[in-house]
Amino acid sequence: MRRAYCRGANPDIFHDDGHEVTAKAYCQRCSVAVDCLEWALGRNEEGVWGGTTDAERRALKRGGARASCPGCQADALFSDGVAQICIACGLSWLT
């Protein structure tokens, strides 16, 4: 968290639905957004974490094939039939 771009930002930005676009903008600039997303996935956190909303993380946990990465929105995905991996950021999930 020491390297997070949002460090020092008002936490309300990440927990108020009216600020979702602003929160995601912080995440797009962050070098540790993937780590943040993985942390939130393991803890059922609320708000925007790693560039994803609660609903987006629930969908990610359900698995399934996607057209773009829920972490960085890249469309460069690799699938081996069991998991999908984002080539751009390295995030992976079960299909």
JOWOBEL-V105748 format. One record per pair of residues at least 24 apart in sequence whose ideal C-beta (glycine too) atoms are under 7 Angstrom apart, sorted by the first residue. I is the first residue (numbers start at 1). J is the second residue. Records with the same first field share a line. If there is no record, write none. Layout:
I: J ; J
//
This chain:
3: 31 ; 32
4: 30 ; 32 ; 36
5: 29 ; 30
6: 30
14: 47 ; 48
15: 46 ; 47
20: 48 ; 53
23: 48
24: 48 ; 51
27: 51
33: 71
34: 71 ; 89 ; 90 ; 91
37: 71 ; 91
60: 93
63: 93 ; 94 ; 95
64: 95
65: 95
//
